[in-house]
Amino acid sequence: MDIDEEKCTLTVLGPVDPVKIVHRLKKKCFAAAVVSVEDDKPKEPDPPAPEKKKEDDDDPCQCQCKEAECACVKD
């Protein structure tokens, strides 16, 4: 809980009901209004994008070698 006297604001973090806080402040003869309510949960990361398949399927060499000595590279 943080009180800023210059701005006349009260900052409360955590699982609290803002309506109950305003009600209790008004009960104690304070003017109260909710300025903002934010969710402080961390954002979930986006799921990874599916990997793209290679389109080099017309290459007869499946061992990815390009040497002339390879058994699969015979011209």
C-alpha positions as CSV (number, residue, x, y, z in Angstrom):
1,M,0.0,0.0,0.0
2,D,1.4,3.4,-1.0
3,I,0.0,6.8,-0.2
4,D,1.0,9.8,-2.4
5,E,0.1,13.0,-0.5
6,E,0.9,15.3,-3.5
7,K,-1.5,13.5,-5.8
8,C,-3.9,12.5,-3.0
9,T,-3.9,8.9,-4.2
10,L,-3.7,5.5,-2.5
11,T,-2.1,2.7,-4.4
12,V,-3.0,-0.9,-3.3
13,L,-1.4,-4.0,-4.8
14,G,-2.6,-7.5,-4.4
15,P,-5.9,-9.4,-4.4
16,V,-8.2,-6.8,-2.9
17,D,-11.7,-5.7,-3.7
18,P,-11.6,-2.0,-4.8
19,V,-15.3,-1.5,-4.0
20,K,-14.6,-2.5,-0.4
21,I,-11.7,-0.1,-0.1
22,V,-13.8,2.8,-1.5
23,H,-16.6,1.9,0.9
24,R,-14.4,1.9,3.9
25,L,-12.7,5.2,3.0
26,K,-16.1,6.8,2.4
27,K,-17.2,5.5,5.8
28,K,-14.3,7.3,7.5
29,C,-15.4,10.6,5.8
30,F,-12.9,10.6,3.0
31,A,-13.9,11.3,-0.6
32,A,-12.8,8.2,-2.6
33,A,-13.0,7.2,-6.3
34,V,-11.4,4.3,-8.1
35,V,-8.9,5.7,-10.7
36,S,-7.8,2.4,-12.3
37,V,-7.8,-1.3,-11.7
38,E,-5.1,-3.4,-13.4
39,D,-4.3,-7.1,-13.5
40,D,-0.8,-7.7,-12.2
41,K,-0.5,-11.2,-13.5
42,P,2.4,-11.8,-15.8
43,K,1.4,-12.2,-19.4
44,E,1.6,-15.7,-20.9
45,P,4.1,-16.0,-23.7
46,D,2.8,-16.6,-27.2
47,P,3.0,-20.2,-28.3
48,P,5.9,-20.9,-30.6
49,A,5.1,-20.7,-34.3
50,P,5.1,-24.1,-36.1
51,E,8.3,-24.8,-37.9
52,K,8.2,-24.5,-41.7
53,K,9.1,-27.6,-43.6
54,K,11.9,-27.4,-46.1
55,E,10.9,-27.4,-49.7
56,D,14.1,-29.1,-50.9
57,D,12.6,-32.5,-51.3
58,D,13.7,-32.8,-54.9
59,D,17.3,-33.3,-53.8
60,P,18.0,-37.1,-54.1
61,C,20.8,-36.8,-51.5
62,Q,19.2,-37.6,-48.1
63,C,22.5,-37.4,-46.2
64,Q,22.9,-33.7,-46.9
65,C,26.4,-34.2,-48.3
66,K,27.5,-32.6,-51.5
67,E,30.9,-34.3,-52.0
68,A,31.6,-36.2,-55.2
69,E,32.8,-39.2,-53.2
70,C,29.3,-39.8,-51.7
71,A,27.5,-42.9,-52.9
72,C,24.3,-40.9,-53.4
73,V,25.9,-38.3,-55.6
74,K,26.7,-40.1,-58.8
75,D,26.2,-38.5,-62.1
